[in-house]
Amino acid sequence: MPSAVPESKFKKLQQFTADFCPSQFTLYESSKTGMRVVVVDQQGPKVYGYFALATEIHDDSGSPHTLEHLCFMGSKSYRYKGLLDKLATRAYSNTNAWTATDHTAYTLDTAGWEGFAQILPVYLEHVLLPTLTDSGCYTEVFHIDGSGNDAGVVYSEMQGTQNNQAEIMDLKARRILYPESVGFRYETGGLMENLRKLSADRIRAFHKEMYQPKNLCLVLIGEVDHDNMLNILDKFEASIEGDVPHINDPFERPWTKHGKTPALEKTIVDTIEFSEEDESMGEILIGFLGHDCNDTIADAAMNTLLTYICGSSVSILENTLVEKEQLASAVYYSTDTRPDTTIWFTISGVATKKLAKVEKRFFEVLEDAASKPLNMAYMKDCVDRGARQLKFHCENSGNYFGDSVIYDHLFGTRDGSTLLDLGTIKEYDEISKWSEKQWKDFFCKWIAQAKHVSILGKPSKKLAKKLKQEEEDRVKEQQKRLGEQGLKRLADKLEAAKAENDVPIPSEVLGQFKVPGVDSIHFISTTTGRSGLAKEMGKLDNEVQHKLDEDKTDLPLFIHFEHIPTNFVHINVVLNTHSIPVEVRPLLTVYLLNFFDTPITRGGKRLEYEDVVPELERDTINYSIDDGSNIENAEVIRIRMQVEPSKYDTAIQWLHDLLYNSIFDVSRLQATVAKILADVPEEKRSGNSMLSSIRCMLHFSQNSSLRAQDTLVKAPYLRCISKLLKTDPDSVISKLETIRSALTEPTNFRLLIASNLLNGALPTPISSWRNLIATPKSSLTTSTLKPLDSLSAALSDAGCNPGSLAYIIPMPTIDSSFLSLTTSGPSSYSDPILPALTVALAYLDAVEGPIWTSVRGTGLAYGAGFTRNIETGRLTFKIYRSPDAYRACVAAKKTVTELVEGKVELDDFAMEGAVSSIVVGFADEQPTMSSAALVGFINQVVRGISKDWATDFLKKVREVGKEDVKRVLTEVVMKVFEVGKADLLVTCADVMKDGMVERFRGDGWKVETRKLEDFQDGYGMEGAVEDEEMDEDEDEEGDDDEDDDEEEDDDSEEDGDGEEQSDDSIVVVSKEDVEMSDA
């Protein structure tokens, strides 16, 4: 007789099914350790895991952040760096982690339950019983290298963010909102000056305090085998007994000691500078302390109110400050889940000289809105749309409930009663009954009349120079202080630490874990149907096609259908752009941003955009327009709408009205152009984004619509358009009409409709599209579909033949460096080298793989890896956020060279892991029903390959051997590091420029230094409006002088108000009054 299975120590506290989606929630708690588990059962190929610990600290040491990295360095039973990630890669899994102000979460997402179950206990041991060695802390957190420069993975990460405008403003605001006794005021990522002196003992002490099972919650989302999971966790708990605190040992749950955050006694307006050469535009951050995060009614009301006042171009704040008064490029909101919810507003793209005025105007608008009758019809629309979107996101996001469950663990009740709130959206029914008085009272209490913190972010060229000089001086002093012998000792210490960290993992350890089968990976299947011009791709014989054929209509449109068991309709309209004349192509940026926010003609009458947007929101769940990057062809335009089936015909009518009947209104166009231009300075502050922009400008020709919409085109071109809208608006409207005419030829359309096509919810899935076509039917009977735009056809000579360019671009706004190397690669999905190249890149880029260990593992960069683009035939190697991109590049090249030359052998286990990671990649493409449908469209229509191409390709991938990989490394991958075969681009801090140039030239690269402005392209518009611009500039100089005088008066009055206000409710302070660091 078999022995009885022991009862699990994990007791079920709650189990329920959501009333608005099919997800089932189960909460378990261990009677042995106090560990908690929340399982959200839902269908799909992926299982998502979040292992969350509440973490509270009252300093800026960065200890919470360091553990996010150090826990991957080995554990009690598996004392090998990289073992966890090597196992995860083989088990169709990805690992990651993040550190928030109030928690640290370790992630495990896996294709199928079997792989997840295999990794789960190993991962949990790494979290609760990590090695935390001195050598691990030295390489991962901070060290000084042999040249006297600062390095370390964590340090490198914070170096790239600490002086970022958004980070500076956020920290400044939190310093004011929260007193010293509240952990939300601190930088848990660590400030650089504190990371330089953080000890391993301090990190170990923090881990001991916070990383206890009773403080840990496992959140599992997907198709989970509960019995198997409980069995694994019971065994795991038995294995750590004695190594973790007893369940009854004293433990103070983080974030419970201090209760509510003290309310702000005064409104505080503060100014802080950030490093920037372009001093034209700043930003404003405004923060409020809000409602109890466990009050679901208040939470739904706040989400609705924020949508009402700031959710679209017709909402109060956006409409006034951005659209009408053009004082900013955008006003947007966010909330932080805290015991007292924090409400944030960001006003971006504000003229620096008007920061104080705009902050003041923001509250004038709110107070005016609160004093007048509310638009209760629009408020009701916001309530209804919020509920619709929750239902939609639950279906269309595989890990939708992850954050909510984590925050319930942090701030909810221990009996699971607050978790029950996640299973319903009945609070929206409740607030839909609110009276205008209830809404006004709520509005005034939390926002319109609430005390707040306002941070004015001011760009400073002087600060940029100061920070550069200070960093140069600090490093030079450090090098001088250490001396030659000291630097040598540090180099030896680093090598010793790396040697200790990188002890090879015995093959027998890896061999214990077999590669799981793929039976538990349940990919979502879709069924394709075709109509009209899409039928030229081939005849289909399936249930869906037969159902479509019952709608006896054959319109001259390309309509591709994908059947999925969804409650919604996903509409995609793909438009070619190649027939748009080159000289007007940069106006696509304006056309796209203006597309939904413009007047239209309907029934012979003009409908203003203030009426268009609310009606559009009422009829849809979501809508958007952008380039085709997410369907792997950025040369096309993609319009998306998601609606309920009952609104299918309505959505098609909207598409018709917006494409054919929109009105190019001068005032709307001026507002759109002003918004875009106001955002340009901020876009140009990112080293990584500008690296991509420069690469785009160099590798694509003016025939490229992707290039035409780049920031480095927008800057000069749209300044000229802004002038023309004042002096010759008809010429701009004419250009936009040219764009419309080119885009809206019916033979230019490719339509994708993903929905449930068998349940009768769409009675006329094809004939409904008659309403889209504006041209008379008689002229459409012999239509021929235009070929899809080609990325390869848009390449420049340099893009077709990489190997002649090498530029280093210093930027005052960044403290680190970014690099890309681009060479030629395969340009066809049928290229015989593609399977071997895919395996080779997966091998190199694996977490704890060769590139990882040589670059990130040594603290040379936060990230590095390869990308390939079949459409353009290019292979690119990138280094992200490095303290020294040159050294990171040298290390990566050495790694690949050693594999090519056989000095380092390809590892059997890593080869298996590479293949497994490719399987995961295919699962990542289609975690939900709608994404699976989109992949079906991309494969067949965009890529021009079979729908089941991935299945055939995986068979070829599994046949790739070591010699195949070595051959492709030699013939393809090594080219990316070779002078004359690859293009080199680097963006870096000013202080790094000279050293970069000298060393790259020493390696044979013909490096030139350039400024960002050298890559700008106005597409000939500069000359076209040169005379008008010169005349107007002269006029504006006088106007600016007057504005400056007025501004000075306004500022002096405001300062006086701040000091003398009788109710003492507002304090205006200088940037020195609130210290950024408590050190």
HELIX and SHEET records of a PDB file:
HELIX    1   1 SER A   63  LEU A   70  1                                   8    
HELIX    2   2 CYS A   71  MET A   73  5                                   3    
HELIX    3   3 LEU A   83  ARG A   90  1                                   8    
HELIX    4   4 TRP A  113  LEU A  128  1                                  16    
HELIX    5   5 ASP A  134  GLU A  140  1                                   7    
HELIX    6   6 VAL A  153  GLN A  159  1                                   7    
HELIX    7   7 GLN A  165  LEU A  177  1                                  13    
HELIX    8   8 GLY A  183  ARG A  185  5                                   3    
HELIX    9   9 MET A  192  LEU A  195  1                                   4    
HELIX   10  10 ALA A  200  MET A  210  1                                  11    
HELIX   11  11 PRO A  213  ASN A  215  5                                   3    
HELIX   12  12 HIS A  226  ILE A  240  1                                  15    
HELIX   13  13 THR A  296  CYS A  310  1                                  15    
HELIX   14  14 ILE A  316  LEU A  317  1                                   2    
HELIX   15  15 GLU A  318  LYS A  324  3                                   7    
HELIX   16  16 THR A  352  LYS A  354  5                                   3    
HELIX   17  17 LEU A  355  SER A  371  1                                  17    
HELIX   18  18 MET A  376  ASN A  396  1                                  21    
HELIX   19  19 GLY A  402  PHE A  411  1                                  10    
HELIX   20  20 LEU A  419  GLY A  423  5                                   5    
HELIX   21  21 LYS A  426  ILE A  431  1                                   6    
HELIX   22  22 GLU A  436  PHE A  443  1                                   8    
HELIX   23  23 CYS A  444  ALA A  448  3                                   5    
HELIX   24  24 LYS A  461  ASN A  501  1                                  41    
HELIX   25  25 SER A  507  GLY A  511  1                                   5    
HELIX   26  26 LEU A  533  MET A  537  5                                   5    
HELIX   27  27 GLU A  543  ASP A  549  1                                   7    
HELIX   28  28 VAL A  582  LEU A  587  5                                   6    
HELIX   29  29 LEU A  588  ASN A  594  1                                   7    
HELIX   30  30 TYR A  609  ASP A  619  1                                  11    
HELIX   31  31 SER A  629  ILE A  631  5                                   3    
HELIX   32  32 PRO A  645  LYS A  647  5                                   3    
HELIX   33  33 TYR A  648  TYR A  660  1                                  13    
HELIX   34  34 VAL A  666  GLU A  683  1                                  18    
HELIX   35  35 GLY A  687  HIS A  699  1                                  13    
HELIX   36  36 SER A  705  ALA A  708  1                                   4    
HELIX   37  37 THR A  711  THR A  727  1                                  17    
HELIX   38  38 PRO A  729  LEU A  743  1                                  15    
HELIX   39  39 PRO A  746  ASN A  748  5                                   3    
HELIX   40  40 SER A  767  LEU A  772  5                                   6    
HELIX   41  41 LYS A  777  LEU A  780  5                                   4    
HELIX   42  42 SER A  792  ALA A  794  5                                   3    
HELIX   43  43 ASP A  797  CYS A  800  1                                   4    
HELIX   44  44 LEU A  834  ASP A  845  1                                  12    
HELIX   45  45 PRO A  850  ILE A  851  1                                   2    
HELIX   46  46 TRP A  852  ARG A  856  3                                   5    
HELIX   47  47 ALA A  885  GLU A  901  1                                  17    
HELIX   48  48 ASP A  908  GLU A  925  1                                  18    
HELIX   49  49 MET A  929  PHE A  937  1                                   9    
HELIX   50  50 ILE A  938  VAL A  942  3                                   5    
HELIX   51  51 TRP A  949  ARG A  958  1                                  10    
HELIX   52  52 LYS A  962  GLU A  971  1                                  10    
HELIX   53  53 VAL A  973  PHE A  977  5                                   5    
HELIX   54  54 ASP A  990  MET A  992  5                                   3    
HELIX   55  55 LYS A  993  GLY A 1002  1                                  10    
HELIX   56  56 LEU A 1012  PHE A 1015  5                                   4    
HELIX   57  57 MET A 1021  ALA A 1024  1                                   4    
HELIX   58  58 GLU A 1026  GLU A 1060  1                                  35    
SHEET    1   A 7 PHE A  10  THR A  17  0                                        
SHEET    2   A 7 GLN A  24  SER A  30 -1                                        
SHEET    3   A 7 ARG A  36  ASP A  41 -1                                        
SHEET    4   A 7 LEU A 216  GLY A 222  1                                        
SHEET    5   A 7 LYS A  46  ALA A  54 -1                                        
SHEET    6   A 7 HIS A 103  ALA A 111 -1                                        
SHEET    7   A 7 SER A  93  THR A  99 -1                                        
SHEET    1   B 2 HIS A 143  ILE A 144  0                                        
SHEET    2   B 2 ASP A 150  ALA A 151 -1                                        
SHEET    1   C 6 ALA A 330  ASP A 336  0                                        
SHEET    2   C 6 ASP A 340  ALA A 351 -1                                        
SHEET    3   C 6 MET A 281  ASP A 292 -1                                        
SHEET    4   C 6 VAL A 453  SER A 460 -1                                        
SHEET    5   C 6 THR A 267  SER A 275  1                                        
SHEET    6   C 6 ILE A1066  VAL A1069  1                                        
SHEET    1   D 6 THR A 527  GLY A 532  0                                        
SHEET    2   D 6 PHE A 558  HIS A 563 -1                                        
SHEET    3   D 6 PHE A 749  SER A 755  1                                        
SHEET    4   D 6 VAL A 569  LEU A 575 -1                                        
SHEET    5   D 6 ILE A 637  VAL A 643 -1                                        
SHEET    6   D 6 ASN A 622  ASP A 627 -1                                        
SHEET    1   E 2 ILE A 600  ARG A 602  0                                        
SHEET    2   E 2 LYS A 605  LEU A 607 -1                                        
SHEET    1   F 6 GLY A 863  ASN A 869  0                                        
SHEET    2   F 6 ARG A 874  SER A 882 -1                                        
SHEET    3   F 6 SER A 817  SER A 824 -1                                        
SHEET    4   F 6 ASP A 983  ALA A 989 -1                                        
SHEET    5   F 6 ALA A 806  MET A 811  1                                        
SHEET    6   F 6 GLU A1008  THR A1009  1                                        
END                                                                             
